[in-house]
Amino acid sequence: MNYTKFITTILFTALIVAYCQSQNQPVPPKIEQALKALYPQAANTLWADSPVNSNTRQVIFECNCTEGLGHLKITFDTVGTVLTKEVDISMKELPVAITDYVDNNYPSSGFTYGETAKVSGNTNDVTYRVELLQINGDGNVTVGGWVYILKFKASGEFISVDKRLQNN
């Protein structure tokens, strides 16, 4: 009886160790080389703790580059091909159709712009992501308030909204 418990414990421990190791895989060299080739000035590089899936890896970094506000998030496949690139941009860089949509559907008295980003894929498709934060009567962001993440096509056509409480 004790022998069975011992074997079960050993097997369970081995499975947990194997799972944990699979979640913290090193970044494949081809992906690191691709990032260095595309953005040699990349700084404050933060690789996602685990792959997005078995075929991709995501990196978030700052760079003194001509794109956006210098904060980028890129997803690579395992051979170093860029699958998606998200570049932080200012609200002024959004297409007018998007700012018009936000102004008409989210009153400025209740929300303020958070992060705004231009997202492109390897097929040259472009979308925009707009984060809206709930504000209180003083104009400050409400702690624990609502966050809306709106997605738009490059034309400014609304795609979807994700609504959640801050820190969730």
N, C-alpha and C positions, 0 to 999 in steps of 0.2 A: 504494500500500500504506500509506504513512504517513498519507495523507488519510483512509483508512478507520479507522485507529486513532484519529486525532484526532476524527473525528465520533463514534465509539463512546464515547470518553472524555467528550466534551461531553454526550452523551445520558445516560450513566450518572450523571454529576455532577448533571444537572438532575433526574433521577428521585430521587436521594438527597435533594437539597435540598427537593423537593416533599414527600417522605415525612416528613422531619423537621419541616417547617413544619406539616403536618397533625397531628402528634402534640402540638404545643404551641399549641393554639388558645386565643384569649382566651375568658374566660367570657362567655356571652351576657348582655346587660344585663337581660333579663327574669328570669334566674335570680338575678343579684345583687339585683335589686329584691325578688324573692320572699323571699330570705334576710333582707334588711333589714326587711321587713314582718313576718315571722314571729319573728325574733330580733334586735331592734334592739340588744340588749346583747351580741351576738356579738363575741368577741375571739379573737385568735390564729387567725384564719381561714386555713385551708390548703386551697386548691382542688387537686384531683387534677391531676397534670401533664398528663394527657390525658383526653378523655372516656371514660366507661365503654364507650360505643359511640357511634355517630353521632347518637343521639337523647337521650343523657343526660349529666349531669355530676355529679360527687360533690364534696362539701365536708365537711371535718372541722374542727370548731371547739370552742372553750371558751366557756361563757357562764355568767353568774350568773343561772340560771333555775331554775324550780321542778322541772324534769324531771331525774330521775336525779342523777348526781354532777357535772353540768355539762360533760360531754364528749359531743358529739354527732357523728354522721356521717349526712349526708342525701344522698340521690340525687334529683336533679331531672330532669324532662324539659326539652327546649329552650325550652318556653314558661313554665317556672317552677312546674310542678305537682310536688308532692312525690310521689315514687314509693315510696321506703322511708326510714325513719328508724330509726337505731340509737342508743339512749341507754344509756350506762353506768349500771349500777345496783349497789347493794351486794348481797352474797350474801344478806343478810337479806330483801331484797325479792323473792327468787325464790319461786315457789310451793313449798309443802311437798313436793308430789309430785316436784319436780325435785331438791331437796336429799336426799330419801329415796332416789331413784334413784342419785344420785351416791354417797351413803354406802354403799349396798348393793353397788354395782358397781365402785367405785374406792376401795380401802382408804386411810384417812387416813394410814397409815404410809408410803405411797408417793407420794402426790400432795397438792397444795394448790391452792386456788382461785387463778386468775389473774383476768383480766377477766371480768365478767359483764355481759350486755346484754339489753335488751328491744328487739326489732325489730318494727316495724309497717310495713304496706304501705298503699297508698292505698285498699285495699278493707277496711280496718279489721281485717285479719287480724294476729294477734300471735304471735310466736315468741320463744323465749329462746335465747341463745347463752352457753354456759359454757365457759370455758377452764380446763383443769386442767394444772398443771405438775408434772413429776416432781421429787421432792425426795430428797436423800441422807440418810444416817443421822443427820446433825446437824440435819436439819429445814430445810436451805437448798436453794434451787432448784438442781438439778443443771445445771451449764453443759453445753450440748450435749445435754441430756436430752430426754425425750419431752414433747410438748405434745399434749393431746387437746382438740379443739374439738367439744363436744357441742351438738346442736340439739334443741329441744323445742317441742311445741305449747303453746299457752297453758294447756291443761288439765294440762300436765306430762308428757304422753305423749312418750316418746323418739322422735326422728325419725332422726337419723344421728350419726355420729362421723367426724371427720377426724383421723387420727393422723400426726404428723410430728415430725422432730427440730427442736429449737430452731434459729432462724436459717436455716431452710430454707423 
